[in-house]
Amino acid sequence: MKHGTSRALRSQFAVFPGGGRGILQGGPGDPGPGREKTPVWRSRLPLAISLGAALLAAAFWFLTTQSGPTALRHLPPEERAALAQRTLSNLREICQRAERPREFCREQATLLLDLPECVGACRTAARDELMVDSAVK
């Protein structure tokens, strides 16, 4: 009994450099007096939330960048033809002016090139607009 008691007392004291003695205030797993140890799942919860948010952001980015020309091809043919006609009209009416909105005209030309209904003169007009836009920059 005496041997067990001295071992318990010895484990609570430490010898510090310079010969001083003091009481240890807990080990690496001891959160300190009056505090409970944090469960492992709570300490990893912020990491799991951050990882989930990053995965959702990556999935959203992938879905939005992949939906351009593919979404256009899923439109009914008559709607695509009407879209191509209207976009070509924009390109001819708005983008032939000296004071034209360059960004808008470049987007219209790019849209036309993504539409399968844009053939012949339509493709030539769209490519010419992109050439003019790149030469102006």
N, C-alpha and C positions, 0 to 999 in steps of 0.2 A: 504494500500500500504506500509505503513511504517512497519507494522508487517511482511509482506512477505519479505521485504528487510533485516530486522534484522535476520530473520531465515536463509536466504541464507548466510549472512555473518557469522553467528554463526556456520554453518555447515562446513565452510572452516577452521575454527580455532580449535585448540585443546589445552588443558591445559596439560602440561607435568609435571612429578614429579619434585618437587622443585619450582613449581609455574611459570615456564616459559611458554610462549605461542609461538606457531609456526603454520605454514600453513601445513595442511595435503597434502601429495603428492599422493593422490589417494587411492582408496579402493582396495579390493582384486581383483576385476574384471578389474581395470584400469591398462593397460599395461605401463603407464608412458607417459610423454610428448613426442609428435612426433611419437609415435608408435601406430599401429592399433592392435586391439584385434585379436588373431589368431582364425580362424574358428575351430569349434569343429572337423570337418572331417579331417583337416590337423594335428591336434594334435594326432589323433588316427590312422593316416596312417601308421606310423612305427610299431605300434602294429599289425595292420592288415597284413602288409607285413611279419612280423616275424611269425605270426600264420600260414599264407599261406605256407611259406617255411617249417615250421615244419610239416605241414600236408603232403606236397609233399615228404619230406624225409621219413616220416613214411610209406607212400604208396609205395615208391620205395623199402624200406627195406622189407616190407611185400611181395611184388611181387617177389623179388629176393630170399628170403629165402624159399618161398613156391614152387619154380619152379624146385627143384632138381629131386627127383624120379618121380614126376608127368610128367615132361617133357620127361624123358626117356621112360615112358610108352606110350607116344603119338608118339614115333618114329615108323615107319613101322617095322613089325616083322623081316624082312630080315636084316634091318640095325641094329636092336638090337642084333640079332644073330651074325652078323659080329663084332659088338662092343664087345660083350661078348667073342668071340673067340680071338680077338686081345688083350683084356685086360688080359685074362687068359694066353696067350703067354707071355706077359710082366711079369706077376707074376711068371711064371715058369722059364723064361730065365734071367731076370734081378734081381729078388728078391731072387734067390737062392745063389747068390754070397756072399762072406764074406764081401766085401766092397760094400754094396748095398745102394741105396738112400732110407733111411727109410721113409721119408715123401711121396715120390712117391709111394712106395710099399703099404703104408697104404691107400693112396687114391685109388690105383688100387683095393685093396681088398674091400674097402667100395663100390666102383662103382660096382664091381661084385655082391655083396650082394643086391644091389638095382635093378639089372636086373632080370626079371622073367625067362629068358632063362638060367640062371646059376643055375643048379641043380646037385645033386649028388657030383661027384668028384670036380666040380667047386666050390661048396659051401664049401666043406671040405678044399680045397686049400686056399680059401679066409679067412676062419675062422682061419686056422693054421697061416697064415701070420699075422693076427691081434693079435693072441696069442703070436707069436714070438716078434712082435713089442712091445706089452705091457710088456713082460718079460725083454726085453732089456733096457727099460726105467728104 
